[in-house]
Amino acid sequence: MAQPLARLADIGAMYDAIFVDLWGCLHNGLEPFPEAVEALRAFKAGGGMVVLLTNSPRPQTSVRRQLARIGVPEDIWHEIASSGDAAQEALMAGMVGRKVYHLGPERDLSFFNDLPEHLRNLPAIERVALNEAEGIVCTGLFDDLTETPDDYRLTILDGVNRGLKMLCTNPDLFVDLGDKRIFCAGAIAKAYEEAGGKSLYFGKPYSPVYELARMRLAARTGFDFAEDRILCIGDGINTDIRGAMAQGMDSLFLTGGLAADEIPSVNGVPDAANLEAFFQAHQLDPTYVAEKLR
């Protein structure tokens, strides 16, 4: 059973680096969580390395701009690694063809346009209509405030019937934007698979984004960090925690995010009975558990 944790500082000395999820952990899409900000600032001040590890479909430069817009201070982290970063490598390698249909909002166009230098000289990717596409790139729903995956049944069936692969830039099924739960690209990709199609994933819990995070950490510090000296923090049991366990890393599961309705807390302490049932249902066992990042 996961060990209850009051504050990150109680175990901070055991780890050289932390990989921290964003939505539900550091912010709610509208504003940062003050206690989480101070926890990361204290860990960093103590000599720890902080990597923001996110399933955002956008590259790190765009993630940085988004964090600045909602008021997340830059002095609490060292590096960012996003699902969008990892998926860009697959896109430019042509894993779903060079003519692709973009399923997602215009705000995600940075995924196609904001390429790192080492990818800019590769053959170009052309965004085309679905009937001309060799593959699909899903960054999300066109309007995630009003739509659900059911609104994409015809698009999904068309792609599946034509044998198109779908590159999913964000494996998350949903996130909480303030008090509203909205669907993400992972929900479309799941529906695509359920219809018989093939979806490709590069964010958590899959290894490419962890490899990218470790590569950026090593480039910054000059050495590799052992798995047992990295703590992964997140509120997604099937993304953050499953991914950490697959990588052989310790994890801190935050119950106050996506699982808040399933695991109520009393005076800031997650209910033990609900916790046990939740972990048994998912057949996962995080190292630590807390309501929020403090």
RODO-2510 file (C-alpha; in nm, 4 decimals, decimal comma):
residues 294
     n   res          X          Y          Z
     1     m     0,0000     0,0000     0,0000
     2     a     0,1257     0,3473    -0,0874
     3     q     0,2812     0,5446     0,1959
     4     p     0,0810     0,8564     0,2967
     5     l     0,2822     1,1754     0,2493
     6     a     0,2169     1,5111     0,4103
     7     r     0,4744     1,7222     0,2260
     8     l     0,7246     1,6713    -0,0554
     9     a     0,9952     1,8058     0,1733
    10     d     0,9569     1,4962     0,3926
    11     i     1,1143     1,2778     0,1210
    12     g     1,2918     1,5359    -0,0950
    13     a     1,6398     1,4361     0,0181
    14     m     1,5848     1,0834    -0,1175
    15     y     1,5659     1,2066    -0,4789
    16     d     1,7930     1,3973    -0,7140
    17     a     1,5169     1,4826    -0,9611
    18     i     1,1398     1,4914    -0,9866
    19     f     0,9228     1,4556    -1,2965
    20     v     0,6081     1,6594    -1,2289
    21     d     0,2785     1,6485    -1,4148
    22     l     0,1086     1,9829    -1,4832
    23     w    -0,2719     1,9705    -1,5050
    24     g    -0,4217     1,8747    -1,1694
    25     c    -0,0836     1,8893    -0,9950
    26     l     0,0738     2,2290    -1,0584
    27     h    -0,2254     2,4124    -1,2085
    28     n    -0,5886     2,3658    -1,3123
    29     g    -0,5557     2,5167    -1,6588
    30     l    -0,6503     2,8602    -1,5300
    31     e    -0,4136     2,9332    -1,2413
    32     p    -0,1281     2,7672    -1,0495
    33     f    -0,1700     2,5982    -0,7129
    34     p     0,0286     2,8089    -0,4605
    35     e     0,1271     2,5145    -0,2371
    36     a     0,2561     2,3163    -0,5358
    37     v     0,4581     2,6162    -0,6541
    38     e     0,6242     2,6500    -0,3141
    39     a     0,6920     2,2742    -0,2915
    40     l     0,8785     2,2773    -0,6229
    41     r     1,0624     2,5959    -0,5343
    42     a     1,1832     2,4394    -0,2087
    43     f     1,2920     2,1162    -0,3793
    44     k     1,4857     2,3124    -0,6393
    45     a     1,6434     2,5362    -0,3728
    46     g     1,7660     2,2216    -0,1987
    47     g     1,9600     2,1178    -0,5084
    48     g     1,6988     1,8959    -0,6750
    49     m     1,6265     1,9027    -1,0475
    50     v     1,2682     1,9662    -1,1574
    51     v     1,1383     1,8467    -1,4940
    52     l     0,7826     1,9322    -1,5933
    53     l     0,6655     1,6140    -1,7651
    54     t     0,3387     1,6776    -1,9429
    55     n     0,1074     1,5087    -2,1884
    56     s     0,0409     1,8429    -2,3542
    57     p     0,0169     1,8000    -2,7331
    58     r     0,2282     2,1126    -2,7783
    59     p     0,6095     2,1369    -2,7891
    60     q     0,7957     2,2690    -2,4860
    61     t     0,8261     2,6237    -2,6206
    62     s     0,4485     2,6495    -2,6452
    63     v     0,4025     2,4860    -2,3023
    64     r     0,6358     2,7476    -2,1547
    65     r     0,4260     3,0274    -2,3024
    66     q     0,1061     2,8703    -2,1696
    67     l     0,2519     2,8410    -1,8192
    68     a     0,3567     3,2049    -1,8276
    69     r     0,0055     3,3113    -1,9322
    70     i    -0,1569     3,1458    -1,6313
    71     g     0,1077     3,2685    -1,3885
    72     v     0,3297     2,9659    -1,3223
    73     p     0,6711     3,1116    -1,2274
    74     e     0,9739     3,0038    -1,4297
    75     d     1,2032     2,9785    -1,1281
    76     i     1,0508     2,6519    -1,0022
    77     w     1,1619     2,4200    -1,2833
    78     h     1,4660     2,3395    -1,4955
    79     e     1,3327     2,1543    -1,8028
    80     i     1,0085     2,0678    -1,9807
    81     a     0,9385     1,7481    -2,1727
    82     s     0,6010     1,7145    -2,3410
    83     s     0,4087     1,4476    -2,5258
    84     g     0,4050     1,6940    -2,8140
    85     d     0,7851     1,7027    -2,8172
    86     a     0,8088     1,3236    -2,8349
    87     a     0,5326     1,2964    -3,0952
    88     q     0,7047     1,5539    -3,3191
    89     e     0,9906     1,3092    -3,3672
    90     a     0,7444     1,0460    -3,4902
    91     l     0,5615     1,2957    -3,7108
    92     m     0,8754     1,4104    -3,8891
    93     a     0,9943     1,0509    -3,9275
    94     g     0,6820     0,9937    -4,1356
    95     m     0,5268     0,7336    -3,9080
    96     v     0,1762     0,8300    -4,0266
    97     g     0,2801     0,9536    -4,3704
    98     r     0,3786     1,2954    -4,4972
    99     k     0,0267     1,4105    -4,5828
   100     v    -0,1768     1,4209    -4,2635
   101     y    -0,5188     1,5282    -4,1472
   102     h    -0,5019     1,7395    -3,8323
   103     l    -0,7810     1,6618    -3,5885
   104     g    -0,7564     1,9308    -3,3245
   105     p    -0,7910     2,3044    -3,2535
   106     e    -0,5914     2,5800    -3,4212
   107     r    -0,4216     2,6609    -3,0898
   108     d    -0,2252     2,3364    -3,1341
   109     l    -0,0706     2,4344    -3,4685
   110     s     0,2590     2,4914    -3,2878
   111     f     0,2912     2,1119    -3,2943
   112     f     0,3469     2,1367    -3,6712
   113     n     0,5162     2,4753    -3,6924
   114     d     0,7390     2,5034    -3,3851
   115     l     0,9940     2,2335    -3,4648
   116     p     1,3297     2,1891    -3,2906
   117     e     1,6301     2,2646    -3,5049
   118     h     1,7275     1,9008    -3,5660
   119     l     1,3875     1,8328    -3,7295
   120     r     1,3615     2,1409    -3,9496
   121     n     1,5597     2,0051    -4,2464
   122     l     1,3586     1,6831    -4,2778
   123     p     1,1028     1,6463    -4,5585
   124     a     0,8016     1,8641    -4,4866
   125     i     0,4726     1,7414    -4,3467
   126     e     0,1648     1,8666    -4,5334
   127     r    -0,1701     1,9148    -4,3597
   128     v    -0,4500     1,8084    -4,5945
   129     a    -0,8190     1,7199    -4,5938
   130     l    -0,9127     1,3809    -4,4549
   131     n    -0,9887     1,2324    -4,7977
   132     e    -0,6326     1,3164    -4,9120
   133     a    -0,4522     1,2073    -4,5961
   134     e    -0,2081     0,9220    -4,5452
   135     g    -0,2578     0,9429    -4,1684
   136     i    -0,4248     1,1376    -3,8896
   137     v    -0,2634     1,3551    -3,6251
   138     c    -0,4913     1,4080    -3,3273
   139     t    -0,4012     1,6891    -3,0868
   140     g    -0,7467     1,7102    -2,9299
   141     l    -1,1061     1,7999    -3,0080
   142     f    -1,1894     2,0987    -3,2252
   143     d    -1,4024     2,2389    -2,9436
   144     d    -1,3266     2,0594    -2,6180
   145     l    -1,5653     2,2799    -2,4203
   146     t    -1,8714     2,1438    -2,6000
   147     e    -1,7744     1,8265    -2,7884
   148     t    -1,7197     1,4623    -2,6903
   149     p    -1,5620     1,1702    -2,8813
   150     d    -1,9116     1,0750    -3,0001
   151     d    -1,9064     1,3828    -3,2230
   152     y    -1,6225     1,2230    -3,4222
   153     r    -1,7803     0,8871    -3,5083
   154     l    -1,7944     0,9535    -3,8816
   155     t    -1,4359     1,0813    -3,8925
   156     i    -1,3190     0,7791    -3,6957
   157     l    -1,5018     0,5315    -3,9186
   158     d    -1,3670     0,7008    -4,2316
   159     g    -1,0102     0,6799    -4,1055
   160     v    -1,0437     0,3206    -3,9878
   161     n    -1,2026     0,2065    -4,3132
   162     r    -0,9163     0,3629    -4,5093
   163     g    -0,6565     0,1989    -4,2855
   164     l    -0,5080     0,5278    -4,1647
   165     k    -0,2915     0,5303    -3,8528
   166     m    -0,3603     0,7946    -3,5900
   167     l    -0,0742     0,9732    -3,4158
   168     c    -0,2051     1,0773    -3,0742
   169     t    -0,0103     1,3693    -2,9333
   170     n    -0,1716     1,3518    -2,5872
   171     p    -0,2650     1,0133    -2,4347
   172     d    -0,4748     1,1753    -2,1587
   173     l    -0,8444     1,0880    -2,1792
   174     f    -0,9526     1,4083    -2,0040
   175     v    -0,8356     1,6927    -1,7817
   176     d    -1,0100     1,9345    -1,5483
   177     l    -1,0176     2,2934    -1,6731
   178     g    -1,1088     2,4735    -1,3542
   179     d    -1,4273     2,2938    -1,2479
   180     k    -1,5080     2,1579    -1,5954
   181     r    -1,3876     1,8165    -1,7173
   182     i    -1,2931     1,8190    -2,0854
   183     f    -1,1872     1,5400    -2,3224
   184     c    -0,8356     1,5165    -2,4646
   185     a    -0,6784     1,3550    -2,7705
   186     g    -0,6398     1,0248    -2,5861
   187     a    -1,0180     0,9861    -2,5745
   188     i    -1,0355     1,0171    -2,9547
   189     a    -0,7455     0,7746    -2,9989
   190     k    -0,9121     0,5233    -2,7661
   191     a    -1,2355     0,5448    -2,9654
   192     y    -1,0296     0,5006    -3,2836
   193     e    -0,8808     0,1793    -3,1497
   194     e    -1,2177     0,0537    -3,0311
   195     a    -1,3425     0,1009    -3,3869
   196     g    -1,0565    -0,1149    -3,5159
   197     g    -0,7989     0,1503    -3,5988
   198     k    -0,4335     0,1844    -3,4980
   199     s    -0,3291     0,4658    -3,2636
   200     l     0,0314     0,5583    -3,1846
   201     y     0,1198     0,7148    -2,8489
   202     f     0,4334     0,8965    -2,7289
   203     g     0,3371     1,0589    -2,3976
   204     k     0,2904     0,9070    -2,0531
   205     p     0,2744     0,6158    -1,9762
   206     y     0,4811     0,5284    -2,2849
   207     s     0,8583     0,5329    -2,2807
   208     p     0,9457     0,7960    -2,5473
   209     v     0,8541     1,0955    -2,3307
   210     y     1,0479     0,9559    -2,0323
   211     e     1,3520     0,8989    -2,2528
   212     l     1,3218     1,2571    -2,3748
   213     a     1,2960     1,3906    -2,0189
   214     r     1,6055     1,2002    -1,9097
   215     m     1,7960     1,3097    -2,2192
   216     r     1,7200     1,6759    -2,1487
   217     l     1,8107     1,6326    -1,7846
   218     a     2,1421     1,4701    -1,8777
   219     a     2,2181     1,7417    -2,1340
   220     r     2,1663     2,0065    -1,8672
   221     t     2,3625     1,8400    -1,5863
   222     g     2,6211     1,6308    -1,7709
   223     f     2,5292     1,2985    -1,6120
   224     d     2,2526     1,0390    -1,6053
   225     f     2,0240     1,0040    -1,3074
   226     a     1,9557     0,6575    -1,1704
   227     e     1,5924     0,5479    -1,1846
   228     d     1,5727     0,5111    -0,8072
   229     r     1,6763     0,8752    -0,7639
   230     i     1,3870     1,0103    -0,9733
   231     l     1,0372     1,0632    -0,8305
   232     c     0,7393     1,0952    -1,0656
   233     i     0,4462     1,3049    -0,9417
   234     g     0,1012     1,3039    -1,0968
   235     d    -0,2734     1,2623    -1,0623
   236     g    -0,3251     1,0220    -1,3536
   237     i    -0,3223     0,6620    -1,2339
   238     n    -0,3001     0,5170    -1,5859
   239     t    -0,0547     0,7749    -1,7184
   240     d     0,1668     0,9191    -1,4436
   241     i     0,1706     0,6186    -1,2111
   242     r     0,1629     0,3393    -1,4679
   243     g     0,4399     0,5148    -1,6596
   244     a     0,6573     0,5638    -1,3520
   245     m     0,6241     0,1995    -1,2515
   246     a     0,7112     0,0846    -1,6044
   247     q     1,0265     0,2981    -1,5888
   248     g     1,1282     0,1576    -1,2489
   249     m     1,0821     0,4961    -1,0799
   250     d     0,9107     0,5839    -0,7527
   251     s     0,5837     0,7734    -0,7755
   252     l     0,3671     1,0126    -0,5772
   253     f    -0,0017     0,9850    -0,6626
   254     l    -0,2123     1,2956    -0,5987
   255     t    -0,5739     1,2070    -0,5261
   256     g    -0,7101     1,5619    -0,5404
   257     g    -0,6970     1,5808    -0,9194
   258     l    -0,8619     1,3418    -1,1648
   259     a    -0,9535     1,0911    -0,8900
   260     a    -1,1008     1,3426    -0,6448
   261     d    -1,4562     1,2081    -0,6787
   262     e    -1,3451     0,8479    -0,6292
   263     i    -1,1088     0,9157    -0,3384
   264     p    -1,2517     1,1780    -0,1022
   265     s    -1,0277     1,3346     0,1599
   266     v    -1,0977     1,4232     0,5214
   267     n    -0,8934     1,7149     0,6552
   268     g    -0,6551     1,6798     0,3603
   269     v    -0,5992     1,3042     0,4096
   270     p    -0,7250     1,0630     0,1395
   271     d    -0,9700     0,8025     0,2668
   272     a    -0,7810     0,4753     0,3196
   273     a    -1,0636     0,2410     0,2234
   274     n    -1,1325     0,4214    -0,1022
   275     l    -0,7613     0,4325    -0,1757
   276     e    -0,7200     0,0580    -0,1364
   277     a    -1,0198    -0,0169    -0,3566
   278     f    -0,8981     0,2299    -0,6198
   279     f    -0,5475     0,0833    -0,6372
   280     q    -0,6797    -0,2724    -0,6460
   281     a    -0,9158    -0,1847    -0,9299
   282     h    -0,6261    -0,0443    -1,1330
   283     q    -0,3758    -0,3077    -1,0145
   284     l    -0,1203    -0,0371    -0,9471
   285     d     0,0593     0,0587    -0,6283
   286     p     0,2275     0,4011    -0,6127
   287     t     0,5148     0,4579    -0,3716
   288     y     0,3481     0,7539    -0,2001
   289     v     0,0052     0,9121    -0,1926
   290     a    -0,1161     1,2603    -0,0990
   291     e    -0,4197     1,4735    -0,1673
   292     k    -0,2192     1,7582    -0,3205
   293     l     0,1375     1,8588    -0,3938
   294     r     0,2554     2,0536    -0,0904
***
